[in-house]
Structures are given as C-alpha cells and as structure tokens.
Amino acid sequence: MNKGIEIDDLYKLKAVSDPSFSPNGEEAIFVQTVMCKEKNDYLSSLHSINLKNLSTRQWTFGEEKVSAPRWSPDGKRIVFISNRSGINQLYLIYRDGGEAERITDCKKGVSNPVWSPCGEKVAFSIRLKKGETFDQKEDEKEKLKPFITTSMKYKSDDQGFLDESRSQVAIVNLKSKGVKRLMDDDHDYTLHSWSPDGKYLAFSTDKKEDKDFSFQSDLYVFQLETKETRRMNEASGYYGGASWSSDGKHLAYIGHGREFENATHNKIWIHELGAGYSVCLTEGMDVQVGDLLNSDSIQGASQTGIKWSIDNESFYFLASDSGNTVLYYAHIEGAIYPALLQEEQHVYGFDLDSDRQMVLLAMSKPTEPGELYTLHVPTGELTKVTSLNGDFLEDRVLSSPQTFMYTGAKDWPVQGWIMKPVGYKEGKKYPLIVEIHGGPHTMYGSTFFHEFQVLASKGYAVLYVNPRGSHGYGQEFVNAVRGDYGGGDYEDIMRAVDYVLKEFPFVDETRLGVTGGSYGGFMTNWIIGHSDRFKAAVTQRSISNWISFYGVSDIGYYFSEWQIQRDLGDIETLWKHSPLAYVTEMNTPLLILHSEKDYRCPIEQAEQLFIALKREKKEAKFVRFPESNHNLSRTGKPSLREARLQEIVDWFGEYL
C-alpha cells in the first residue's frame, strides 16, 4: 500500500535549478541538488539534457556543491561555481568533455560569473577589503581577536559578523588566468550583466557614506576602458537585475522607489541608452515582479530577472500573482500579458531561446517538486522534459490542496488553501493545523511543500492562507500590515479558521493547531495570546519582544521602524505589538523552536518567551538547534531539519 510523504523523504527529493539553453538551443544545463544523509549536507551537480531525445548527462561528480552554470557565447564551454576545493571558486569545463579546470584561487571565494561577449573573460563578484590584493594572506598570529565595529549594520544572518570586506567586481582573463579588480573602495557592488559590445558592465551599489541610514541601491553602467560610471535610475530607490537588449540600445532593470519601504512592489524599468532616460513599463500592473512564493523543497534557485527576445523590443519576466508565479511577455511599447498561466504553477527559474521561440522553465506544483518544462510560445504547448522525482512519487500518496476565497478584515477578499489528510475518509473528523508564512511580504501558493505533505500524511488537515501583508494581491494589500501587526492580519487568519470550520465539516473544531516561522512565529505567539481556540502551537524563529528586537536583530532598527512604524522613542507602541506582553493570557501548550545562530530573529526572543511562560506555570517546551541560522527549515543541516520536523509532529501528536 502506498504511503504519504515521510520526514526522511527529504533525502529522496531532487531539486532542479538554474536552467539554461545552450546557444544553439539543442540542449540545456541545470543544477541538481540532493540532501545526503551520510554527509549531513547538500550535494549538487551539473547536468545537461538533450532537448531532442530528452537524454540527460551528468557533468560533475563528487561531494561538492555547484551553482551558477553559464554557457560561453559560442556554446563550447561552461563556467560554474564549485566548492570542491573547500571554498567557492570559478571552474571551466568544455562541452565536449574533460575535467573541469579551476580558474580562480581567491581565499574568500567568488560568486555570480558573467561572460564577456567575446568569450575571453569572465566577470565575477568577490569580497575584498579596500587595498587588499588577491594573494594577500591572513596574519596567522591574528586568528583570535576581538570584533570591533562602528557600524549599525555589523552582522548578517547569512554571513555572521561582518569584517571590512566589501563585495567587489573582478575580471579573470581565461587565457592568462590574470585577475583584475575593477574597483577598490568601501562600497558593496552587485554585478548584473555585460553589454553586448563588451564595453560596459552593469552593477548596483549604494555610494552614500552613511550606510547605517541608507537603504538604497542605484544602478550604474561602468565603462571598462575609461572607468567612468553613469547612473541609470533618476529617482532614488532600490534597483538591480539589469539586462541589455542584444543591440545594446535598451537596458531593462527591476526596482522601486521605496514608497512603502520593503513592502513596495518591484517594477520593470526600461532605460533607452541613446535618450538617456528610464520609463517604468509595469506602472499599470498591480503585481510584484519576481518570485516571492515560499517553498521548503527548492534548492539553489535564484531570481531569473529579465530575458530579452532577439527582436530587441520584447522580453519575458516573472511576477507573483494570487499564489502563482506567472511568466509574462512584455513589449517596450507597453503591451504586457501572461505567456504561461495555469491554475497551479510555481515558475522559479526560466531561460529563453528567442530564435526558436521556446522557453525553458523550472517549475513546481503542489503535488510535484521542481521539474523542467519547455513552452513553445506561439502555440502555448507546454512539455515536461524531466521526471527527476517521478520514481519516488510513484510510491507516495500526496494531498492535493483546494484553494478558496473568503472575506477577511475590512471585507477584503483573502485567498487560502486546505489540504485533506492522506487517506481521508468521508464522514470522519480530522485535526487541523494552521500554517502561517514568514516575511510578512512573501506568499504561500501553488508549489510543493514537503512539511505540509508530511503533516497531511500524519492525518492532519492543513490550512494556509495569504493574510494582508502577503504579496500577490496588489500594493494596498501587501502594505496593509505595516503599523497593524496583530490587527487585520490576525483577523484574516482567524476568519480563515471560521470559514474552514463552516465549509469543510471534516475539520474537528476541538483539535486545532497553529504554527509558523519568523513573522509566522510572531503571529503564532500573538494568536495564542489573544485566543484559546487552539489546543497546541509551535512557534519557530519568532519575534516576541519588539523592544529588544530593535537592537539585537541584524535588521532590527530599520525593520521595526518600517513595519511597526515606531522606534525606541515609543516603547509603549513597541510593547503593545509584542506577544510577550500577553504571556499571562497564553493558555495554549507551546513548543518553541529556535536556531542558536539566528541573527534575523535572535534566540533571545525565544528565551524571553520561554522563561516568561514557565514563570507563569504555562505548558512550554524549548528546543534549540546548534550551528543554525534563520533558514533552518529551508537550508539547514539535514539532520537538524529532520529533528525539527519530528519535534513538530510529536508535539501536535501529543496534544491533537
């Protein structure tokens, strides 16, 4: 008898990412990532697929992680990033075979390779201090020393404590292996693309000196010969993702003017190089450009950005819309429409072969982990070209979500999904677990979610919704949570529970559970401080105290001001929005999960909540995960991801 998805099926899932057509369109490369139980790590390898006969070939082997594969302009070579030497370096491999050759030896690693149009050079990103050379060695005597900073932005959940290194741009000559640093200053640069004539690089940076209170990213083109820079965006804001048309006359880029801080929709801008000005092409679209859909099963994906057609007048991009990510076609004269829109789709990566009018998609669905598809644009024919997870799924029964719309706070429509338990039987009552996403400016939707399938296989109905603050439903909706944490968003979630209890009689109203991480953890804490209708709760990487969060999070002081819209000058409001203030009202048994090295929502948030609950003689359990950051549930050590899921299953099993 087939069974549902189990916790250790994490090791059976194959994640596909970074799809890219060869220049002749006959094959494509992609990265395949798996979780290795023996190594307790992620392993990824470079693969290709022949698009005529759909045969696949593995290019790299061994216990390594590869990423960012990029075809050379002539299609004879591929450059990619690998950590096979212990740190991320740039490697080159020939299409016709042979061993991959390492072409950089940078002590802090490299990232983001970009080919020159001539195929003789590769630009890349590297972290260096001002004045530091590529071969400069660390002083062995200074391995243990105090950390000193004068910057408020001194730590990162991803990187830990930050030294004086900055993300700089360098170029390696593939023949001589010589490496040249393009800039040498105290700014961070994000590399985007090389102009078709080979004369310019596009990158983003913030050149303001006081970066503690600067939250912008300006787009520049850099003249390689003269080293002159020219800013593309007229208004200040946050801009990047720049892509040139093949004739070099237009530069398309993504960004916004921060009108609603980090809740602002990304838009697409077109800069006409000859005229010297930019126009916002998507001003009339009330959607978020890019993929903001949550998943715990996609590894190695990165924002694809903009892909130009060979006509130099049209291009393709992704946008987040009502729980799906939609592939859009756009023309510089203003026409925009969906190129692929199904009932359920999470497109998280794509490439364009304009000559053949084909799009290569990395796509997930609620009952299908990521696979590769091709889309023939003129006919709309969609063809699945890989089945990496097919054999595994044949032996599993999956729960297929049912979407619905209901009325939330202020009578706004809100979208939700419910999953029946695996093995569902008509007339039987089942416990329900409410899942709340983080962000809050992300969204749930039409993608494969391993955790949800695990809960469904354990006999739970699973409810997840996109309350106000979520992307996919317009600018007003995503901005509505700012200054109102625990208000309309709380009402949206609780009304979803009411709706489900009314419309789905198989849900047992006496056995309700709630969980979520980050913002979802905050909301879990808030809910049990304001309602006793849940029998059990699990809070993960949560916020409990906005007052201390202001100073301890890597984003605390500005995130609090953007989201709660108050600083330390208004302790009363920060405390009013803090779940810790309502501990005496918390009667729901609470499991607290938190990572030791979480700098986004530091573990002191969990410590405060746990001690306060225990002091009040409340039912609480605290689980701390070593050597893990804020992203434990998505990219954490496999053994700890297993342990996290087991704790959740056991807790709900005990109380529901």
N, C-alpha and C positions, 0 to 999 in steps of 0.2 A: 504493500500500500504506500502510495506517495505521501510525503510529509511536507509541512510548510518550511519556511526559511528558518534555519537554526543560527545560533550565535556564531559557531565556528565556521559557518558558510562564508564568513569574511575572507577566509583563505582560499575559497573556491572562485570568488568573483574576479573577473579580469576586466580591468578598466582600460579604455582606449581614449587617447587624446592626441592633440596636435596633428590632425590630418592635413596632408599637403600633396597636391598634384605635382607630378614631375612636369617639367616644361613642355614635354611633348604630349602630355595628357594620357599616356598609356598606362601609367601606374601611379601609385601614391604611397607615401610613407606615413607611418604613425607610430606612436609610443604605446606599448602595452605594459601596464603596471599590475603587479600582484603582491599580496601580503604573504611573507614567508614565515611560517610558524617556527621553524628551526632557527632561523637567524633573528627572529623577532624584529623584522624590519620590512621595508618595502623594496622590491626589486623591480626594475623597469628595463625594457629592452626595445631596440629599434627594429621595426618590421616594415615590410612593403607588401602591397597587394597589386597583382596584375589585374587591371580593370577589364580586360577582355575575357579571361578564363577564370578570374577570381581566385587564382592560386596565390598563396602567401609565402613570404620568405623572411626568416629571422636574420638580422644583420649583426646584432651584438649579443654576447652571451656573458655569463658570469654573474657574480654577486655585486652588481652595481646599480646605480640609478642614472638613467639618461633622460635628457629633456631637450626641448627646443631644436629639433632637427630642421635643417634648412637646405633646400636644393641650391646648387650653384646655378647661375644663369644659363649655362649650357647643358645642365642636367647630368653631367658626368660625375659630380662629386656631391657629397652631403657633409655639412658641418653640423656638429651637435655638441651638447654639453654632457660630460660624464664625470662621476666622482670615483672612477676606478683607481685613481692614484691616491685617494683619500680626501681629495678636495676637488670641487668643480673646476674642470679645465676644458678647453676647447679641443675637439678632435675632428679629424678629417678622414673620411672613408670614400673609396671610389665605388661608383655604381657597378662596375664590372667585377668587384670583389677585392679581396686582400684585407690585411689587418688595418684597423683604424690607427691613424698617426696622431699623436698629441702635438698640438701646435702652440700651446701656451704653457707657461710654468710660473704662474702667479700665486704667491703664497696665501693670498686671501680669496683665491678663486675668481671665477668670471661668470658672466651670465649674458643673456639676451644677444646672441650673434645676429649680425645683419650683413649680408653680402654686398660688396660693391658691384655695380652693373658690369664692370669689366671682368669680374670673377677672379681678380688677382689679390684682393684684400677682403678682410672681414673686420667690421667694427664690432665692439662689444663693450659691456659695462664691467667696471672693476672698482673695488673700494681701495682708495689710497688717501694718505694724509697729504696735506699741502707740502710740496717739496720732496715727497717720498719717491724713490726710484723703484723700478720693478725688481731689482736684485737686492734691495736693501734688506738685511737680515735683522731679526729681533735680537735685542740685547739679552743674552741668556741670564744675566745677573738680575734682570728686572722682571722675571716671570711672576713674582708675587709682589704686588704693590697696591697701595690704596687707590680707589677710584675717586677721581676729582672732577667736578663739573661746575659750571656756572650757568648751564642751560636748563630751562624747564623741560625741554624735550630730550632727556638724557637716557631714556630707556625705551625699549620696544618689545612687545610681546613676542615678536618673531625673532629678533636679534639679541635680546637681552640688554645689558648695559652698553651704551654706545661710546666708542672712543672718538678720536678726532678724525677718523677716516670719513671720506665722502664718496658717494657714488659718482665716478668719473667715466669718461668715454675714451677708449683707446682703439687703435687700429693695428692689426697684425698683417704684415706682408707675407703671403703664403709661400713665396719662393725663398726669401731671405730669412724668414721667421723673425724678422725685426719687429719690435713693438713700439709704437709711438703714442704717447699720451697727448690728447688734444687740448685739455685744459688743466690748470693747476691752481685751484683756489679752494675756498671753503663753502662751495655750493654743491648740492646734490643734483645730478643730471639723470633724466630718464631718456634713453635712446629710443627713437621710433623708426626712422627709415632713411634710406639713401636716395637722393634724387636720381632720376633716370639718366641724366647726363654725367653723373658721377661727381658733380662739383659741390654738392651741398649735403649736409646731414640735418635731419630734423630732430630736435630734442626739446624736452620741457625742463624748466628749472625755476626756482624761486631765488631771485637775486637780492632780495631785501636782506639787510644786515641783521635786523632784529627778528630772528625767526621764531622766537617764543610767541610772538603775537602776529605772525604772518601765516596765513593758511591759503596761499595761492600757488598756482603752477602756471607759468607763462610758456607759450610755445614759441620756439625760435627756429630759424634756419641758420646754419653755420656754414660760411664759405670756407672750404678746406684750404684754398690757396692763400687767401688774404687773412683768414681767421676772423673776419667780420661777422657779426651776428645781427639778425633782424627779427624783431618780434612780430608774430603773425596776428595775435588776438589784440583787438583795440581796447576792449574793456578788461578790467582785472577779473580774475576768477580762477577756475581750475580746468586746465586744458591739456590734452595729450592725444595719444592714439593717432598720430598724423600719418597719412598715406598719400603718395603722389599719384596723379594720373600718369599714364605711360608717356604722354607727350610733355610732361613736366609743367604744364600750364596751370594746373589746379592742385591745391593741397587741401584734402579733406581732413578734418580733425573732430574730436569729440570733447565736449566740456560744457561748462555752465558758469554763470556769474555769481554763484553762491548766494542767490537771492533768499534761499531758505536754508542756508548753511549746508550741512551734509544730507539734508532731505531734498535738495534741489535735483530736478531731473537733468540727466545728461542729454545734450542735444548734439546734432551734427552741424558743423560749420564748413563752408566752402570758401577758401581763400584763392582769389584769382591773382596769380603772381604778377601778371602784366599790369593790372589795375591797382594792385596794392591794397585791397580791402577784403574783408570777410563778410559773408552773409550766412545767417542761420537758416538752414534748409528745413529743419524739423520744427520750427516755431509753432506751427499749427497742429502738431501731433502731441497729444497729452499722454505720452508714454515715456518710459525710461529706456534710453538707448543702452544696450548691453545686457548681459546675462546676470540677473540678480536672484536666480532660483536656487534654493537650498537643496543640497543632497549630501549624504554621508558615504556615497558609493562611487563618486567620480574623483579620480586622482590625476594630478598633473595638468589639469585644464587651465588655460589662460584666456583672457579676453581676446577674441579674434580681431576686433576692430573693423576696419573698412576695407573692402576688396573692390577695386576698380575694374570695370569692363574695358575691353580693348578699344571701344569707341570713344574713350576719354570724356564721356558725358554722363555715364551712369555707373552705379556701384551697388553693392549689397552690404547689409549690416544686420545685426540682431537687436531686438528690443524685448523687454519684459512686459507681458500684457496678459492680465487675468489668469495667472497661474501657468502660462506657457511662455516659452521664448520663441519669438516669431522671426523668421527670415524675411527681411524687407528688401525690395528693389526701390532705388531712388534715381531720379534724373536731376541734373544740375538746374534744369528749368523749373523744378518744383514738384514734379509728379512722384508720388510715393504710394506703394501698395504692397501687400504681402505676396512674397514669392512662394512661401510654403506656410500654410496654416491648417493644421489638423486639429481634431478635438483634443488630442493629448500629445504634446511634444515638448521635449526639453532639448533644444539645439544648443550645445555648449561649445561648439567649435565648427568651423567650416573653411573651405577654400573654393576658389572659383577658377574654372578653365573657360575663359571667355570665348576662345576660338570655337570650342565645341558646345558652348552654352550649357555646360554642366557644372553643378555644384556638388562638392563632396562634404557630407555632414557627419559630425559626431553627434549622435542623438540618443537620448534615453527616454523611456516611457515608464509609467507607474509599475508595470509588470515586466519591464525589460531593462536591465542595466545597459550601459552605453554600447552601441554598435555603430558601424559605418554604413552610410546610405549615399546613393547618388541621386541627384534630382536633375532631370532633363527639363530645363527651364521652359522651352516653347510648348511642350506637351503637359508639363506638370507630373510626368511619370517619376515615381519615387521607387527606387530599387534598393533593397537591403543587400549589402555586398560582404558583410562579415557576420559570423554567428559564433563569436568567441565564447559566449556564455550559454549557447544552445544545449550542449550535452548536459551541463549542470542543471539547467532549468527543467529539463525533461523529467527529472526525478523529484521535482518540487511542485507543490500546490501554492499558488500565490493568491493573495486577496487583491481584488481589483477595486480601487476607490470609486465611489459615486459622488459626483460634485452636486452642490446645491447652492442656491442663493437665499438669503434670509434678510430680515430687517434688523440692522444694528442701531447704535445710538444715533440720535438726530434723524431717525428714519432713513439713514443711508443704507443702500444695499451692500451686503458683505458676502464674500464667497467662502464656502467651506467644503470639506470633503469628509466622507465617512467610509471606513473600511470594515467590512464584516469579518468576524473571526474565521480562520481557516476551519473547515468542517462545519460551518454554520448549518443549523437545523431549524426549520420553520417552527415557531411556537415556543422556542427556548429563549430564556433571558440570559444576557451576557453582560459582564462588567465593561465599562467604557474608560479609556484613558485619553485625556485631552493633551495634545502636544502643542506647545507654543514656540514659535521660532524666535531666533535672536535678531539682532540688528539695532533698532527695530526695522530699519529700512532695507529689508530683503523680502522674500516671499516664499511661501510654500506653493506646490503645484504639481504639474504633470511629469514627475520624474520618479526614478526608482529610489526608494528609501529603505535601506536594509533594516534599520531599527524598527520602523513601522511594521514591516513584514514579520520580524521576529515576534513583536507583540501580538500581531494577528494570529501567528502560529501557536501562541501560548493560550489562545482562547479569548482574547480581548477584542472588542470593537475599538477602533482608533479614530478619533476626531481631530482634525487640524483645520485651522481657519487662517485667513489673512485679515486681521483686525486693522483698524486705521493705524497708519504708520508704515504699512506694508507697501511695497512697490506693486505696480501693475494695474492701478485703478485711478490714475490721474494725480496731478500735482497737489490739489487740495487734500486728497485723501492721505497721501504719504506725509504731508506736512502737519496733519491734524493732531498728531500725538505730541508734538513739541509743546511743552508747557502744560501738558494734560496727562502725564503718566499716571496711570491708575484711575483715569476718568472714563472717557469714551472708549478707550481700548479695553478696559476691564468690562465695560458694559457690552461691547461687541462679543467678547469671548463668552460671557455668561448667557447672553441671548442665544448664542450658538448652542449651548448646552440645552437651554429651554426648547429650542427648535427641534433638536435631535430627539429629545425625550417625547415630544409630541408626535413627530413624523416617523420615527423608527421604533416601533413598540418592542423590538428585541433587546433594547438597551435597558438594563436594570438600574433604575434611578437610585437604588440603595448601595450600589457598588461603583462609585465614580472615583477616578484617579486623575491627577494632573501633574504634568512635568514640562520642563523647558530649560533651555540654557542661555546664559548671557542675559539679554533683555527678557527672554523666555523664563529665565531663572528669577529675575526681578518680578515678573508678572506672577509666577508661581507663588513666590513669597507674599506678594500683595494679595492674591486671591485668598490664601488661607488665613490672612489677617483680616479679611472682610467677609468671609463666608465659611459656613461649616458644612456645606453640602458635599464636600469631597471626603472620602474615607481614608485616602492616602495621597501623599505628594512626594515628588522627588525634585529638588532644586539643584541645578547644575551651573557651575561657574557664574554664580549670580551676583547681583548687587543687592545689598541690604541696607546700606547707610550712605546716602549721597554726600553727607558732610565729610566723612573720611575718604570716600571715593575721589573727591575733588583733588586730594593731594597725593594719593597713592597709585592711581591708575596711570598707565603711560599716556592716556588721552584725557585724564580726569578733569583738569581745569577747564579745558575748552569744550569737551563733550557735555559736561554739566551745564555750562552756560548756553550751549546750543540747544540742548534737549529739555532741561528743566527750566532754562532761561533765568537762572539765578546764580550768583557767586557766593563767596563766603560772607559777603555783606548782608546776606539774607538767610541766616541759619534757620529761621523759622520755616521758610518755604522748603528748603532742602530737607528738613526733618519731616515735614508734613508728607512729602513724597517718598519717605524712606520706610520700607517694610519693617525695619527694626522698631519703629515707633509703635507698632501694633502687635508686638510679641505677646502681650497678655491676652489678646483676642485669638491667638493661633491655637486651635484645638486639634488640628489635623496632624496625624503622625507624619513626620517629615524626615526624609533621607536627604542629606546634604553631600553632594559630590563636588570636589574641587581639586584643581591641579596646583601643585606646590609652586611651580614657576609661571603661573598665570600672572602676567603683568597688566593685562587688559582689565580684568576684574580680580584684583589680588586676593589671595586666600584669606587675608584678614577680614574680608567681607563675610566669608563663611564662618570664621572663628567667632566673630561678634554674634552672629545669629545663633550659632550652636550654644555658646555659653549663656546667652540671654534666655534661650528656650529651656535649657537644663536648669537654670536658676529658678525658672517658673514651674519646674517639675513637669515639663511637657515631654511628649514622646518624640525623641530625635536621635538620629544616628549620623555620624560624621565619617566620611571616607575621603582620605587624602591620597592623591596619585603623584608619586615621585617623578622627577625629571620630565614633567609635562607642562605644556603651556595652555593657552586658551582654546586651542584647536584639538584637544584630546579626542573628541568624538569623530573627527574627520581625518586627522593626520597623526594621531598619537601612536605610541608603540603598540603593535598588535596585541601583545599580552594584556596591556592596560585597557585597550578598547574592549577586549573580551571581558575583563574584570568589571569594567563599567557597566556593560550591558547585563552581566549576571547580577550585579547589585540591584539594578532597576527591576529586573524580572523577579528576583527574590523578594524585594520589598513589596511590590504590588501583589505577588503571590501570597504573602503573609496577610495582607490587610484587605485584599479584594476577593 
